[in-house]
Amino acid sequence: MGRKSALVTGGAGFIGSHVADRLLAAGYDVTILDNLSSGRRENLPVAARFVEADISSPEAAALVREGAFDVMCHLAAQIDVRRSVEDPAFDARVNILGTLNLMEAVRTHSAATRVIFSSTGGALYGDFAAPPSGELLAKDPEAPYGIAKLAVEYYLAYYGRVHGLDTVALRYGNVYGPRQDPHGEAGVVAIFCNRLLDGRALTVFGDGTQTRDYVYAGDVAAANVLVAGASLPAPARLDARAFNIGTGVETSVNALAASLARAAGSDAPIEYAPARAGELQRSALDVHKAQEVLGWSPRVSIDEGLAETYRWFAAHRAGATA
Ligand SMILES: NC(=O)c1ccc[n+]([C@@H]2O[C@H](COP(=O)([O-])OP(=O)(O)OC[C@H]3O[C@@H](n4cnc5c(N)ncnc54)[C@H](O)[C@@H]3O)[C@@H](O)[C@H]2O)c1
């Protein structure tokens, strides 16, 4: 048998590049599809083939059809929640219509490509129960970004049920780690790292007691690789093939700032600014399902992960200015 093949959309981005690295390490032939709108060429692993195209393009559809990949990890997206509020149509064009372009290509070719969609846990569930949120909790996305992710999850269930496609949704917490962009859901870690390196104060919105589930990018990439090879029940309804990928632990912004300042050996002050409207006070994901069905659990503790991330930003800065 030949090597298994994987397409990673958004593989020049933060999480996608970690997914590509791990798939290569697991022996996959990896092709990356990315339009470099926020991704960077330097994130591309040398062993991967790179196709520069938009997910909405005929080239992307042809690649998916002709590549007959064993697995497609679909991470390419418009990831900026605030931009989705300012321009919901742009968000929907990329995140819904772009995804449908790829899904139709999967549907109309004969190979059994497993589609692993990068969804969100942090922007999907309503504020109905105390955290951690399980997969079955009612959905109540606040912003067009989360609405589009939920819409795609409904489409995945539809493609599974009606067309027999093999689809999975991974709902990430706030992902952080090396190569992180400051604009994503967990952008605060990248912003704080840069501020600490500049010797500036850390700005916290509100009183800093608001919590999030911060999950390390390497752990998220490992979940993608596990799912790529897992045997799973047939896809059916929304939630059936969805897995929360987080830690189950709530970390406050104050604790995050303190941990990063320790990692940096810095005594930078924290400045408090007015809370942002519409922000959830508490959020964490129940990850028992991923543990039970996939045998996945997060390996990297928040202090280790933040220290590693800070080291990466520090080395990256040093390299950039050397
Ligand atoms: N960062 C988080 O905390 C987080 C949390 C939940 C879900 N996610 C999801 O994970 C995925 C990856 O996010 P990330 O944080 O690595 O962001 P990122 O911006 O670093 O990666 C997205 C990649 O997609 C590419 N891209 C964007 N639009 C494209 C298009 N139209 N055609 C082709 N490529 C395109 C970008 O160039 C970039 O390389 C996204 O789907 C995001 O919604 C991220």
The ligand as a Gaussian input file, in Angstrom:
#p B3LYP/6-31G(d) Opt

LIG

0 1
 N       -6.946000      30.256000      16.551000
 C       -7.957000      29.799000      17.277000
 O       -7.985000      29.952000      18.489000
 C       -9.089000      29.027000      16.616000
 C      -10.140000      28.596000      17.426000
 C      -11.185000      27.888000      16.835000
 C      -11.159000      27.601000      15.489000
 N      -10.126000      28.050000      14.729000
 C      -10.146000      27.722000      13.299000
 O       -8.936000      27.084000      12.960000
 C       -8.612000      27.397000      11.602000
 C       -7.202000      27.936000      11.484000
 O       -7.117000      29.151000      12.207000
 P       -5.730000      29.879000      12.546000
 O       -5.870000      30.464000      13.891000
 O       -4.603000      28.960000      12.244000
 O       -5.766000      31.087000      11.511000
 P       -4.749000      31.548000      10.351000
 O       -5.261000      32.855000       9.822000
 O       -3.345000      31.515000      10.841000
 O       -4.947000      30.420000       9.265000
 C       -5.914000      30.489000       8.261000
 C       -5.218000      30.184000       6.941000
 O       -6.190000      30.134000       5.902000
 C       -5.714000      30.861000       4.780000
 N       -6.892000      31.360000       4.061000
 C       -7.769000      32.293000       4.472000
 N       -8.715000      32.495000       3.541000
 C       -8.418000      31.645000       2.509000
 C       -9.031000      31.395000       1.262000
 N      -10.132000      32.045000       0.886000
 N       -8.462000      30.470000       0.451000
 C       -7.332000      29.811000       0.817000
 N       -6.721000      30.017000       2.001000
 C       -7.257000      30.925000       2.831000
 C       -4.852000      31.965000       5.366000
 O       -3.905000      32.468000       4.421000
 C       -4.196000      31.244000       6.528000
 O       -2.989000      30.613000       6.133000
 C       -9.685000      28.354000      11.120000
 O      -10.680000      27.620000      10.439000
 C      -10.231000      28.931000      12.399000
 O      -11.557000      29.384000      12.243000
 C       -9.089000      28.758000      15.248000

